[in-house]
Amino acid sequence: MSIDAYSDGDRTNRVLSHPIAQELPEKISESVEKWRNPFREAFLTLRGEVLDLKAMMNAMQGRSN
């Protein structure tokens, strides 16, 4: 009811429920699913680097023993 009051009952003034923009909510949900968390990506990259360093250290210790 509040949306109807703000748009003065005119559906062409609405953004999400405009008759032309019927697929807009689907597009929004699809784009949200494609977002990537940059902190997670950085964490995974750094974790891989630390694991590579640990593997190199283990290999060097194995050679010295």
C-alpha angles and dihedrals in degrees: 000000000000092000089051090050094049093047092046090236092297112129092197090068092060123094107197099032098039110132091237094050098057093129095048096096090051092049091049093051091047092051092048089054090054094055116111126209107237092201091055091048091050091047093052092047093049092044090054091050092050091049090050090052092049090050091050091049091050091049092050092048090049091054093048091050 
